[in-house]
Amino acid sequence: MQKPGVWMGAKKTLSRPEAVEQYVILRMRVDELKRLDYLLKALKYNKITLPADSPFTSRELADVVRTCFFGWLATLTDRDGRAIYAFDCLLNLFTARNGEIIKAQISLEVCHGGLQQFRNNVAFHSRSEIEAHIQARMRLRNDDVFLDLTSAVSDFLHLMERLTAEELEAIPELPSTMEQMHVSHLPAFKEVPAATHP
């Protein structure tokens, strides 16, 4: 049974060209999210050596990266009509995987409220009231919310790895779309072969 306030399925119907274009943008965002995730873990577990004259500790830098990470993650479930809702294009393009996609969607949507509160008060939109900052941070630190969030992030990133491995089969026009969008050179698409022209 669907939980109240949790999306299940697509929010809006996309044409195939719209879905492919949104998928390209989503792939770029997920690539950046993966890099933030890597950087956060590397700083948190001291796997990156900072210069001796660094004015910041690894922990301090990890806190800043975590703020960016959660703010970026919040955009994947953004309900603003001007934003790309991550699951619309995935459900459109990877129909054989819809069960897995909806499972990851529900997992991430459960965290939507806390993520949006954090994004709107601490990360991308910084409120002027200190109480708003504290409440948003404390909400994400709640054990239940943090465990849900950790699980949701892992589920989503693993889903995207599986879908990325199948993307050329599901989206044969992807290389040509990337070329038209002038994004083929970006690191997110280094494994995607160039478009072939007759």
Secondary structure, DSSP 4 states (H G I P E B T S, - for coil): -PPTT---S-SS---HHHHHHHHHHHHHHHHHHHHHHHHHHHHHTT-SPPPTT-SS-HHHHHHHHHHHHHHHHHGGG---TTSPPHHHHHHHH-GGGHHHHHHHHHHHHTTHHHHHHHHHHTSSS--S-HHHHHHHHHHHHSHHHHHHHHHHHHHHHHHHHHHHHHHHHH-TTHHHHHHHHT-TTSGGGTTSPPPP--
